[in-house]
């Protein structure tokens, strides 16, 4: 959090990442300071999570709800921008790689990890289709079902 006061933009990629980040940030910093930062969001649910906590904060929404969807948004930022990118320990490196490759001023760090919970396989039997929406859910599902059912 030492970089937050210098930050102009905060990049949040999921509702869970946003909730974790905002929960910690609200304990350490004033809402006034947090609402002065611009939040770059991947997805409407992430945007809604930020709006619920910081309704007056400026936000930018990626048009595509994937990591690569923020690239066009980031390209529109002033070159003097300083980005803070808290993310899951299991996140793909594409955003960090993009920021490095394009010489953006940023600080990136893993601020949470997903821990597996025991689950009964039969819970999935009632569904015809299962949609996995993140690398961590794909990994968890693959551990539970090494071969597709």
N, C-alpha and C positions, 0 to 999 in steps of 0.2 A: 504493500500500500504506500510505500514511500514515494512512488512516482505519481500517485494520483493528483496531488496539487499541480504538477506540471502538465498533466494530461489535458489535451483538448477534446479527444474523442475516445470513447470506450466501446470496444467491439464485443458484443455478447451474441453467442451463437445458438443458445437454446433456453427454454424456460427454466430448466433446472440450473444451468450455469448462471443465469440472471438472478434467480432467487438466492443462490448461495452468495454470489458477489454482493448483491444489494443488501442482504442481511448483515454481512460483515462490514460493508462500507458505511451503512447507516449507524453502526455502533461507534465508528471511529471519526466520522466526519459529519459536518452539519448538512442538513438537507439543502440549505442555500448553496453550499459549495457543489454538492452532487447535481443539483438542478442546472448548474452552469455548464456542465459537461454535455457534449453531444453524444448520443448513444446510437451506434450503428447496430442494427438488428438483423438477424437472419430469421425470417418467419413472423407471421402475425401473432402467434402465441408468445414469442419472445418479446415482441413489441408491446403486447398487452401486459405482460409481467412488469415491464419497465413503467408503463403508464400507470399501473395500479399503485406503484410505490412513489414514483416521481412524475406526477401528472403534468408538471410545467416544463420538464426537461425537453430540450430539442432532440428529435430522433430522425434517423435516416433508415429506411427499410429497403433491404435487398430485394430486387424483383424476383430472383430465383431463390427458393428455400433450400439452398445447398451452400457449402463453404465457398465455392467459387462464385456464388451469387453476389458476394460483397465486393469483388474486384472492381466492377464498374463504379460502385459507390465510392470506394477508396480513391479511385483515379480522379474523382471530381474534387477531392479535398485540396485545400491550399498546401503547398509543399512545406510550409512551416508547421503543419499539424504534428502533434505528438500523440500516438495511439497507445492505449493500454489494452492488452488482449489477454484477459484471464480465460482459461479453458480447461476442459477435462484432460486428465493425464492420458486418456485413451484417444484423444482427438487426432485426426489426420493432420500431417504437417503442412498442408497446402496453403493455409493462410499465412503462417509464419514464413514459409518459403517465398510466397508472393511479396510479403513486406520486405524481406531481405533483398530479394532480387531487384526490387524497384527502389531500394535505398530509402525507405520510409523511416522516420524516427519512431521507434516503438519499443515497448517492453512487453514481453510475453511470458506468462508463467502458468503452470498447472496449479489450479487452486482447489481441485477436488478430483477424486477418482470414484469409479463405480465399483462397489463391492457386491459380489454375488450373494443372493439369498437362496436358501433351499426352497425348491418349488416342486410340486408334484406334476409329473409329466401328463397325467390324465386331464389336467386343467385345459390343455390345448385340444383335446379330442372333440369338443363340441363345436369347433370352428372349422370352416372350409378353407378360409384364407387367413393368413397371418402376415401383417405388414411390419417389417422391421425398419425402423427409421433412423438408426444411428449405428456407427461402428461397434459401440459397446453392446447394443442389443443383439447385433448379429453374432458377436463373439459369445455372448451368454447363451443364445439359442443353439449355436454350434456345439457348445460344451454339453448342453442338455441332450441334444440330438446329433451325435456325430454323423449319423446317416439320416437323411430326410425321411420322415415317417410316410 
